[in-house]
């Protein structure tokens, strides 16, 4: 039996699955409280904790570790690279541990895959379509000041997966379509997909675009500069306001959008305002992406965990439905996408690249 183990670490979860070729035989979603993971300091400190959780689950299911041939981790904040399957090597490990482009749970994907491969005799460790897949058109890199360039950091794996899924449902090629895809999860990224390339997308990790459960998104630059030099906050505290302790958790004390919606339904005025603002900002970003595509948009796709909240989806639809049909793929299909790419690599149908 050829087994493929796939791993998708999120800010408050460790999702993994085991496939026998294309057949799913085991899937787990291990959730972690904010306090449980923040106690480890930087992201790389969580490596042993998450690896041991996965090993425990595999052992309890009596999985033969020798049958695992490929371990595919979600790609993290490595150097900007073309999309594809990459072998985990020492250079990649170094960049992931340093947090070359920032600290994010996705950095653990390659690290966990490599750590597990070390105890599995026949396994190789890969990453696929990391969040730094870069297909930006040159004009999209201009920020407004030469000291700062816009960079591509987004939910590349899931955006690409749902784009191909939707195109296939119409018996079309992703490379022949123009799509706007909003991934709404722990961060919100809105990508303008022009014929198979994401030519513009907000940096959902590092202070760009709509706010999210744990991220502040775009903030007024002058006020942010004043806050930075007010003497009230350290550099680390400011960074945490942007990613980790910003957005909904800053306003309402919870990083659960479901909880925000529950509070809003019970009449909490602040929760109502924050909930409605989340839809408002996402719709504004979708409108910007429509301008990038010059109005030629085949469909708008809403995906990610926040897309499970039907009222949230309906609020966005009311604002952007005039642009193009709005399609909803709630949740994510990242585990299956990782496994599919792992199988292609295992069968030699796709070349494994060196980082």
C-alpha angles and dihedrals in degrees: 000000000000112000127193118200116200126191130195114179116195131185092267103014145049110213120187138161140188122222132189097212101303097344119099109224102166137014131177136181109196110192125207129195118236090249092051095059101032090061089074095064112217120030095257089061089072093062100097093040094054095039091054092050090055094046091050092053092048092049092048089054089049093237113179102236091203090065093061106099103167132029113193120191127191110262118254139197098310124144114300107278141167117269117271145083117313130191114234108243137166094271091053092047090052093050093047093049093048092048088232093191098019145304115288135148090244088070086073093063096080093034094054092044090053093046092051093046088058090066098037110077100208102034131109123199122229141165126211132206099344121208090260096064100143123208099140118148112238096252090057091062094064110102103178097265127059092226090067128048124189112244135199114252115146146122091289098162097053096038091052092045097052091042091057091042092054093045090050091051087061092041089244134124120254087223090063097053140078112219139170112211124190114194106197112190135103083334129020118230123178115196130194104216112197112186096325099324129095097227095176134014136156119251096247093184105052111039111298134114129001122358117250140190092291105009131077097211118198113001129189103273099217094049091047090052090050090050092049092055098036091098090233098101138042123229090256092052092051091049090050090052088057098043125017104011101037133088119031095355089057093049101038108014095245134092092200112103089194088059091048090053091047091053090048092051089052090057102260101160096207092047090051091052094047092045092050092044090055091058091042094054094045091051090050090053091050089052089054091052090051089057090052089055090046091240094298098125123152095191145342114228123201115198142154131072096301089061088073088073101086096195090055090052091049092052090054092045091055090057101042106024091100089066100058141320112301115226123190126212102171118206120004139288096207098122093054090045091052091048093048092053090045091054092049089053092046091052093046092243092124128037117244109228129217115235 
